[in-house]
Amino acid sequence: MLETIIIGAGPAGLSAGRYLKNCLILDQKKEIGKPVQCAEGISKESLEKEGISPDSAWISTVINTVKVSVPSGKSITIKGEKIGFVIDRICFEKYLAKKVQAKIQLETRVVNVERRGNIWKVKTQEGRIFQSRYLIGADGPLSIVRRKVFGEKPEILSTFEYLVELEREIDDSMIQMYFDKEKFPDGYVWIFPKSKKTANIGLGGKGNLIERFQYFMEKQVKPNYGNYKLLKNISGTI
């Protein structure tokens, strides 16, 4: 029997696995870091709390400014030296995976968890049963641990995002966010620079996200950065 089972081999699960020896991390994905389902931003403070030093192997850009725009045209700007980073999420997770003491088992979908006395029983889609004293749910917004243990059914908001190549250079030290309750209800739009000519651009919320994304690209991105090319779709949930 194991001391701990962690469900989810993302940043949270891998971070926990750094400190636990008699531990197994289970995840349904085929490869650490894939698929990417975020804008890839992380604060300097978050890394410091985990004792992680920034590494050029997984940092795309260093962020010194966060700019938040509202419908009136006004904006709030937060500045500071290296307040955050836009990372290469795949490389970052693989970096974390090299640090874990726990065993990682991929391509393993968990379909049920239940507590019997002092023991957690974790059942996989293949019918295998793993047992442990402790259970950590690090399996994201669709967490089976939360559903089975707490019975929660959180509201899920979709996101729509592309890695975009821009005609003109962007300030690669600045993250931009746009809030507009009428144009982007229950969410917001973001531009996270990956380089001087590429950025993760997307939005979250309800309704027709594709239509709203196209509107933002034509009305906001194109006038400022010229023509653009959609390189890779990155979608997820929030």
Number of C-alpha atoms within 10 A of each C-alpha: 10 16 16 21 27 26 28 25 28 23 17 18 24 27 18 19 26 16 13 17 14 15 24 21 24 24 22 17 16 12 13 22 21 14 14 15 17 17 25 19 22 16 13 18 13 11 14 11 8 10 9 12 9 16 11 11 11 18 19 19 22 24 25 17 20 18 16 17 16 14 12 7 7 9 15 10 13 13 12 10 11 15 17 24 26 26 24 20 25 17 16 20 20 18 17 21 23 10 13 20 17 21 17 18 16 16 11 18 17 22 14 17 21 15 15 9 7 9 16 21 19 22 18 16 12 10 12 11 14 15 20 20 15 16 23 15 16 24 21 17 15 14 16 20 23 18 14 14 13 9 10 12 12 11 9 13 15 17 22 22 25 19 21 21 21 21 16 14 14 19 14 21 22 23 24 18 20 20 19 15 12 8 13 21 13 14 18 18 23 20 23 28 30 26 19 16 17 23 23 25 25 29 26 24 19 14 13 11 18 14 9 18 20 13 13 19 17 15 11 12 17 15 10 15 16 13 14 17 12 14 13 12 15 18 18 16 15 15
